[in-house]
Every structure is written in C-alpha cells, then in structure tokens.
Amino acid sequence: MISLDSSDFARTLVAWQQRFGRRDLPWQGQDPYRVWVSEIMLQQTQVATVIPYFARFLARFPTVEALAAAALEEVLAVWSGLGYYARARHLHAAARHIVAAGAFPRTPEGWAALPGVGRSTAAAICAFCFHARVPILDGNVKRVLARYAAIPDPIDTPATERRLWQLAEALLPDDPALMPAYTQAQMDLGALVCVRGTPHCKHCPVAAMCQARAQGIAAELPQKRHRALVAEHTLTLHRFRLGERWWWVLRPRTGIWAGLWCLPQAPQAPTLPQSSATPLPLPPPQVPLQPPPLQAPPGQWRAGKCWFLTEHRLTHRRLHLYVQDWVARFSDEWGLNEANEQGFAIQEPMPPLAQGAEEAERGTKPFAAKSTMPRFADAEGKDRGEVPSAGRWATPQEALAWGLPQPLRRWIEQELKAQNARFCGKIDLQRNDGEFGKDGGAPILRKLSRQIRDGF
C-alpha cells in the first residue's frame, strides 16, 4: 500500500471545496431522501443533466412515502428521458422497503442492502447525511486517486479496485464533521479539475502532492482494460396510426427499455424501399436480441414506408432504429370507416371516445380512467368496449407524459418543435397578408392549434 500524507490531502481538499467547490446543488444537505435520489440519478449521468430531472421528480414525489405509494408506470414516466431506467425501478422498490421498515437506514450496510444501492452510493449517503467516516469510490474519485498515487494498473480490475478502496480509506479526514465537505470535494475535484483526458493541473489544490503530475503521466492515467467491441443491433419499430393517434404497447419488465411505453417492435430486420431518395444506413451485423411479440391493434393493416430514425448508443450496444409505417383498414364492426391510405388519417366521421377518455382527448392526461385501455363508442354513443389488444391509442403529445424510450421522446419533441415553428411562420405570413381580419385572427389561431394538437 502506498504511504501518503492523509491529513494534508484531506485538509487541503476541504479548504479548496469551501472556496471553489459546488455548494448550491439542490440536493445538498442532510435530508436522506433528497441525497439518496440525487445519488441514484447521478450514477452515469452528469450534474447538469440531473438538475432539472431532480426538480421534476421531487415536485411529483416530495417524500419517500409519496414515491412508495406511486405506481411504477408513473415513476418511469417522470424519469423518462434520464435513461438507465433500471435506476428508477430500483428507486421505487427501495422506497417501498424503506416505508415498510419505518425509517431510513443509518449505516452503509443498511443502505447497501436496498435495491440499486452499491457500496460507494451507500457511503456517500451516510457521509453527507450522518457524517459517517467512510470512503467513496465513484468514477471521479477513481480517476483522482489513480493519478494522485500514479497507479499504472487498469482501474477496472478487482485487484486495482481493492487497492483504490484502501487508499480512499487511508486518506479520510480524522474529524467526522468534515465528511460532507470532504466527500463533495472529491466529487468536485474529479468533475471540475481532474477531468478525463488532460487534467487542469495548474488549478488543482493537491497538485504538489500528485505523483502522476510529478512523473509527467497525469494525462495517461487512469488506465483501463481493453474493452470488447460494441455490439450492433437493428430494431424496427412499427408505427400504427389512427387519425392523430399512434398505437403504443408496454414493453416487458426485462430487457431494453423495460417497462416503458413504446411503439411495437418487429422481430425481423427492416425491409428498405429500393427507390429511396435518401441513402439509408444498411443494418450492420447484429447479435439477436429477444424482442417482445409484435402487438398490432385490431383491424387490417398494410405496410407503408420504412425509414431510418436514429442511432442510439447504450452502455454495451449500439441500436440502429428504423420505423415502419402502417396503413389501417378497420372493419365495420368497430364503427370505423376505411382509413385514408395516403395520409394515414381516418376519414370523417370519427367515432367519439366513450366516457373515461375525455381527459386524454383534451391532452391533460394519458388514457387512464377506469381502465388503462381506450374505449370506443359507436355513432349512437353506445360503449363498444376496450380495444381488444395489449396496448393503447394516444397522440404523440399524450405519450410524452408517459415513460418513453429516450430516442422516441427526443424524436417526438423535435418534430413538435419543428411543427410549432412552421405554424408560427404561417401565422406571421397571414398577419403580413392582412388575413387576420377584425376578429384578430382567432379562427386561424384555433385552426392552427387543432393542427398542432393532431400530431405529425
């Protein structure tokens, strides 16, 4: 074990943190709930990204009791866009454990027994909230310590990790009252100064003690083992459209995007049109995934265009996402007229939604009245029952209130933003052409509002 002066290191780091460190983060303090939620969100996610999600999450679930009482689907919806959704599922499960126990754990061992809480996360919570004199070892701290002690071995091996834990414990301050500032200082140093690639050594408070800097190898550390090539996967999502609504299905509780609402996934590679004007990336060699069974809505459907959506990188794989559009022809027994093959829109008259989906029609909440499934009524208002399939109809805007995979959420948000810009430009043109009239253009604004609501 390397012999280093722990008292100088800790004292210098705490003094630097009090002058230059981050002291206005919304979760800082001794509230175990806020600290715990933030630590889970900060796993593999940067502070700037977490802050707005943290505010939204705490506004909806202000206490651990509120989180435990919520449905998992609602928790995933609030988490949607932050990624790594297993964290949200673990957070929800752990909240129920805490409520059942009647109190928050007060020891690292107690926290580490909860779902989704590892040794470093448990130590950070206890250091911040209870002044526990325990080391942390997240990614930032590993990088700081590997450079400070000039450790040449890959830091992602069990032997080196044990060595780093020993070093982290040896450098702890003697006074437990310093633990919150010291723990935050380690995180801040790694995030702001001792960054990946080339560190900002001239701004480092412990540069004079750093062995990697003394040897001129700070930028070369830490080392990691050679990683396996990222597996390539091609996924095709089926977009069934009924008027302005799309058909959404709930993904299984395991696998990619577990428990999120998504467009149905095709088990086979996409069939690309040969006459495509825009060159599309060819599906790369793939390691087959285990997709959920394709769940189509009722009726008869004909395939439309298939197009490349985006490339999405996960931790150990890269997804090439395609979207397959579908044209619908519904039978008369559902009271629906034949679909418009060109515009994917149902010709008038559309059957009204039955009672229980009014909120969804207004866009104030997803289909979730007496049932999670939409219900249709015929022309006389008679309830025709639920759509007989494991899914739900909803506009893209309504689906944004649910837990959606990040690529779909980003796509919908970008399309809605572009659509809104186009319609705003149209309003400006009509204003310049004098088409608003004496009523201030209210009919035009109402028409454009309906068009925006109808989706893309």
FENZI-V172993 format. One record per residue. N is the residue number from 0. SS is DSSP state (H for helix, E for strand, C for the rest). PHI is phi in whole degrees, 0 to 359 (none if undefined). OMEGA is omega in radians with two decimals (999 if undefined). Layout:
n->(N;N)
ss->(SS;SS)
phi->(PHI;PHI)
omega->(OMEGA;OMEGA)
//
This chain:
n->(0;1;2;3;4;5;6;7;8;9;10;11;12;13;14;15;16;17;18;19;20;21;22;23;24;25;26;27;28;29;30;31;32;33;34;35;36;37;38;39;40;41;42;43;44;45;46;47;48;49;50;51;52;53;54;55;56;57;58;59;60;61;62;63;64;65;66;67;68;69;70;71;72;73;74;75;76;77;78;79;80;81;82;83;84;85;86;87;88;89;90;91;92;93;94;95;96;97;98;99;100;101;102;103;104;105;106;107;108;109;110;111;112;113;114;115;116;117;118;119;120;121;122;123;124;125;126;127;128;129;130;131;132;133;134;135;136;137;138;139;140;141;142;143;144;145;146;147;148;149;150;151;152;153;154;155;156;157;158;159;160;161;162;163;164;165;166;167;168;169;170;171;172;173;174;175;176;177;178;179;180;181;182;183;184;185;186;187;188;189;190;191;192;193;194;195;196;197;198;199;200;201;202;203;204;205;206;207;208;209;210;211;212;213;214;215;216;217;218;219;220;221;222;223;224;225;226;227;228;229;230;231;232;233;234;235;236;237;238;239;240;241;242;243;244;245;246;247;248;249;250;251;252;253;254;255;256;257;258;259;260;261;262;263;264;265;266;267;268;269;270;271;272;273;274;275;276;277;278;279;280;281;282;283;284;285;286;287;288;289;290;291;292;293;294;295;296;297;298;299;300;301;302;303;304;305;306;307;308;309;310;311;312;313;314;315;316;317;318;319;320;321;322;323;324;325;326;327;328;329;330;331;332;333;334;335;336;337;338;339;340;341;342;343;344;345;346;347;348;349;350;351;352;353;354;355;356;357;358;359;360;361;362;363;364;365;366;367;368;369;370;371;372;373;374;375;376;377;378;379;380;381;382;383;384;385;386;387;388;389;390;391;392;393;394;395;396;397;398;399;400;401;402;403;404;405;406;407;408;409;410;411;412;413;414;415;416;417;418;419;420;421;422;423;424;425;426;427;428;429;430;431;432;433;434;435;436;437;438;439;440;441;442;443;444;445;446;447;448;449;450;451;452;453;454;455)
ss->(C;C;C;C;C;H;H;H;H;H;H;H;H;H;H;H;H;H;H;H;C;C;C;C;C;C;C;C;C;C;C;H;H;H;H;H;H;H;H;H;H;C;C;C;C;C;H;H;H;H;H;H;H;H;H;H;H;H;H;H;C;C;C;H;H;H;H;H;H;C;C;H;H;H;H;H;H;H;H;C;C;C;C;C;C;H;H;H;H;H;H;H;H;H;H;H;H;H;H;H;H;C;C;C;C;C;C;H;H;H;H;H;C;C;C;C;C;C;H;H;H;H;H;H;H;H;H;H;H;H;C;C;C;C;C;C;C;C;H;H;H;H;H;H;H;H;H;H;C;C;C;C;C;C;C;C;C;H;H;H;H;H;H;H;H;H;H;H;H;H;C;C;C;C;C;H;H;H;H;H;H;H;H;H;H;H;H;H;H;H;H;H;H;C;C;C;C;C;C;C;H;H;H;C;C;C;H;H;H;C;H;H;H;H;H;C;C;H;H;H;C;C;C;C;C;C;C;C;C;C;E;E;E;E;E;E;E;E;E;E;E;E;C;C;E;E;E;E;E;E;C;C;C;C;C;C;C;C;C;C;E;E;C;E;E;E;C;C;C;C;C;C;C;C;C;C;C;C;C;C;C;C;C;C;C;C;C;C;C;C;C;C;C;C;C;C;C;C;C;E;E;E;E;E;E;E;E;E;E;E;E;E;E;C;C;C;E;E;E;E;E;E;E;E;E;E;E;E;E;C;C;H;H;H;C;C;C;C;E;C;C;C;C;C;C;E;C;C;C;C;C;C;E;C;C;C;C;H;H;H;H;H;C;C;C;C;C;C;C;C;C;C;C;C;E;E;E;C;C;C;C;C;E;E;E;E;C;C;C;C;C;E;E;E;E;H;H;H;H;C;C;C;C;E;C;H;H;H;H;H;H;H;H;H;H;H;H;H;H;H;H;H;H;H;H;H;H;H;H;H;H;H;C;C;C;C;C;C;C;C;C;H;H;H;H;H;H;H;H;H;H;H;H;C;C;C)
phi->(none;284;267;227;279;290;295;295;300;296;296;295;293;294;298;295;297;290;263;238;282;275;233;237;287;294;257;289;145;243;278;301;294;295;295;298;301;294;296;291;295;280;292;63;219;283;302;300;286;288;308;293;292;298;298;294;294;290;293;275;235;289;225;295;294;295;294;295;280;284;284;302;301;290;296;296;295;291;284;307;104;277;80;49;290;300;298;293;295;294;299;295;295;294;300;290;296;295;297;295;283;90;193;285;298;239;234;301;295;294;292;293;281;275;300;81;249;267;298;291;298;299;294;298;300;289;293;289;267;234;57;292;270;225;276;245;206;273;300;296;291;302;294;299;289;297;282;301;260;52;275;276;283;304;281;260;251;303;295;291;296;298;296;293;298;297;294;300;290;293;270;298;290;288;272;301;296;274;299;300;293;294;297;295;297;298;296;294;298;290;278;252;240;274;277;296;76;265;285;268;298;291;257;276;289;247;299;292;263;283;286;294;293;297;270;73;237;301;289;272;248;277;267;226;294;295;272;293;298;290;289;257;227;248;238;245;256;263;255;271;239;233;64;272;263;247;265;242;232;270;285;299;281;231;94;297;54;301;77;261;281;204;292;305;258;276;280;250;292;289;259;268;293;285;262;297;285;258;301;254;295;288;300;285;305;229;267;302;268;251;283;290;298;295;246;266;288;295;110;252;230;238;292;258;284;241;216;282;266;191;250;234;263;256;300;236;203;235;258;253;262;242;239;253;278;227;259;252;230;264;287;294;296;268;74;247;282;297;288;282;292;278;260;58;243;282;288;292;272;279;291;289;288;286;300;114;236;298;296;293;297;279;82;272;197;288;300;198;271;285;220;279;260;291;237;247;240;278;297;268;87;283;293;261;91;283;297;280;199;277;189;209;269;196;288;303;297;295;293;297;279;258;276;245;302;303;297;291;300;296;298;298;298;294;294;294;296;294;295;297;296;297;289;296;297;293;298;299;296;293;294;292;275;73;265;282;77;288;275;76;82;302;300;294;297;295;296;293;297;295;295;295;296;289;89;229)
omega->(-3.09;3.13;-3.13;-3.11;-3.07;-3.08;3.11;-3.12;-3.09;-3.10;3.14;-3.11;3.13;3.12;3.10;-3.11;-3.12;3.11;-2.97;-3.07;3.14;-3.10;-3.11;3.11;-2.98;-3.12;-3.09;-3.08;-3.08;3.07;-3.08;-3.11;-3.12;-3.14;3.14;3.14;-3.12;-3.13;3.10;3.14;-3.07;3.06;3.13;-3.14;-3.07;-3.08;-3.10;3.11;-3.04;-2.97;-3.14;3.10;3.10;3.13;3.14;-3.12;-3.14;3.08;-3.14;-3.13;-3.03;-3.12;3.09;3.09;3.11;3.13;-3.13;-3.10;-3.08;3.03;-3.13;3.14;3.13;3.11;3.11;3.13;3.13;3.13;-2.97;-3.12;-3.13;3.08;-3.12;-2.96;3.05;3.10;3.14;3.12;3.10;3.13;3.14;3.13;3.14;3.11;3.12;3.05;-3.11;3.13;3.11;3.13;3.09;-3.13;3.05;3.01;3.13;-3.14;3.07;3.13;3.12;3.11;-3.10;3.10;-3.12;3.12;3.03;-3.11;3.11;-3.05;-3.09;3.11;3.12;3.14;-3.14;3.13;-3.10;3.09;-3.12;-2.97;-3.02;3.12;3.12;-3.11;-3.09;-3.11;2.98;-3.13;3.03;-3.07;3.14;-3.10;3.08;-3.11;3.13;-3.07;3.12;3.10;-3.11;-3.14;3.14;3.14;-3.04;-3.05;3.09;-3.06;-3.13;3.01;-3.13;-3.10;3.14;3.11;3.07;3.12;3.12;3.09;3.13;3.13;3.14;3.12;-3.13;-3.08;-3.11;3.05;-3.13;-3.07;3.12;-3.13;3.13;-3.01;3.10;-3.12;-3.12;3.13;3.11;-3.13;3.11;3.13;-3.11;-3.13;3.14;-3.09;-3.00;-3.01;-3.10;-2.99;3.08;-3.14;-3.12;-3.13;3.13;-3.00;-3.09;3.11;-3.04;-3.12;-3.12;-3.11;-3.12;3.14;-2.99;-3.11;3.11;3.10;3.14;-3.14;3.14;-3.08;-3.07;-3.11;-3.12;-3.10;-0.01;3.07;3.07;3.09;3.08;-3.09;3.08;3.11;3.13;3.13;-3.13;3.14;3.05;3.12;3.06;3.10;-3.10;3.12;3.03;-3.07;3.07;-2.99;3.11;-3.09;3.04;3.13;-3.09;3.10;3.12;-3.11;-3.14;-3.09;3.10;3.10;-3.13;3.10;-3.06;3.06;-3.13;3.00;-3.03;2.94;3.13;-3.09;3.11;3.12;-3.07;3.10;-3.10;3.02;-3.02;3.10;-3.10;-3.08;-3.10;-3.14;3.14;3.13;3.13;3.11;3.12;3.09;-3.13;3.02;-3.01;2.96;-3.02;3.01;3.07;-3.06;3.03;3.11;3.14;-3.10;3.14;3.07;-3.13;3.12;3.13;-3.02;3.11;-3.09;3.02;-3.10;3.02;-3.03;-3.12;-3.13;-3.07;2.97;-3.06;-3.10;2.98;-3.04;-3.04;-3.14;3.10;-3.10;3.00;-2.98;3.04;3.06;3.08;3.10;-3.13;3.06;-3.02;2.93;-3.10;3.13;-3.09;-3.10;3.09;3.11;-3.10;3.08;-3.12;-3.10;3.03;-3.02;-3.07;-3.04;-3.13;-3.10;3.12;-3.14;3.12;0.03;3.03;3.09;-3.14;3.04;3.12;3.12;-3.10;3.12;-3.12;-3.13;3.12;3.13;3.13;3.13;-3.10;3.11;3.09;3.11;-3.13;3.11;3.09;3.13;3.08;-3.13;3.06;3.10;-3.14;3.03;3.11;-3.05;3.13;3.12;-3.14;-3.11;3.13;3.06;-3.13;2.99;-2.99;3.07;-3.07;3.14;3.13;3.06;3.08;3.05;3.07;3.13;3.12;-3.10;3.10;3.11;-3.12;3.00;-3.12;2.99;-3.05;3.14;3.11;3.12;-3.12;3.14;-3.12;-3.13;3.13;-3.14;3.13;3.10;3.13;3.13;3.12;3.12;3.12;-3.11;3.06;3.06;3.12;3.10;3.14;3.13;-3.13;3.09;-3.13;-3.13;3.12;-3.07;-3.10;3.06;-3.07;-3.10;3.10;3.10;-3.11;3.13;3.14;3.14;3.11;3.13;3.14;3.10;3.10;-3.13;3.09;-3.14;-3.05;3.07;-3.06;999)
//
